[in-house]
Amino acid sequence: GMLAAVINPYNALIGSSICEPTRIHWESDHHRSICAEPGCTNELVMMNRSHCRYCGKIFCKNCVGGGMQRRLNIKAQFADRGVFSPVCYSCYTIDNGWFSDKESAAYKEASQGQT
């Protein structure tokens, strides 16, 4: 079904067995042939592409996931207790305190004294 219980290694660290976010909003695999990241010209070949779990667009492996993970619930919306999910840069920065002004409360909460 749509909600394959694939375990993301980030979630294994927190012992989560929650189903991954929905895929219903994902672009079809053949929707685009070039990475959706503005300025990236990489072709999307079978083993070098991945969907952003938040916006559903298809990116090359360089432009989605890796360190860019956000907690998403089963409806693929941001959630404090959601599962860590690979996202694109644009979705990584949405309401993300790390990308707020360094004097802002959002940044201070995100960094929690680490900077």
Secondary structure in CASP SS format (residue, H / E / C, confidence):
PFRMAT SS
TARGET T0000
AUTHOR 0000-0000-0000
METHOD secondary structure of the structure
MODEL  1
G C 1.00
M C 1.00
L C 1.00
A C 1.00
A C 1.00
V C 1.00
I C 1.00
N C 1.00
P H 1.00
Y H 1.00
N H 1.00
A H 1.00
L C 1.00
I C 1.00
G C 1.00
S C 1.00
S C 1.00
I C 1.00
C C 1.00
E C 1.00
P C 1.00
T C 1.00
R C 1.00
I C 1.00
H C 1.00
W C 1.00
E C 1.00
S C 1.00
D C 1.00
H C 1.00
H C 1.00
R C 1.00
S C 1.00
I E 1.00
C C 1.00
A C 1.00
E C 1.00
P C 1.00
G C 1.00
C C 1.00
T C 1.00
N C 1.00
E E 1.00
L C 1.00
V C 1.00
M H 1.00
M H 1.00
N H 1.00
R E 1.00
S E 1.00
H E 1.00
C C 1.00
R C 1.00
Y C 1.00
C C 1.00
G C 1.00
K C 1.00
I E 1.00
F E 1.00
C E 1.00
K H 1.00
N H 1.00
C H 1.00
V E 1.00
G E 1.00
G E 1.00
G E 1.00
M E 1.00
Q E 1.00
R E 1.00
R E 1.00
L E 1.00
N C 1.00
I C 1.00
K C 1.00
A C 1.00
Q C 1.00
F E 1.00
A C 1.00
D C 1.00
R C 1.00
G C 1.00
V E 1.00
F E 1.00
S E 1.00
P E 1.00
V E 1.00
C E 1.00
Y H 1.00
S H 1.00
C H 1.00
Y H 1.00
T H 1.00
I C 1.00
D C 1.00
N C 1.00
G H 1.00
W H 1.00
F H 1.00
S C 1.00
D C 1.00
K C 1.00
E C 1.00
S C 1.00
A H 1.00
A H 1.00
Y H 1.00
K H 1.00
E H 1.00
A H 1.00
S H 1.00
Q C 1.00
G C 1.00
Q C 1.00
T C 1.00
END
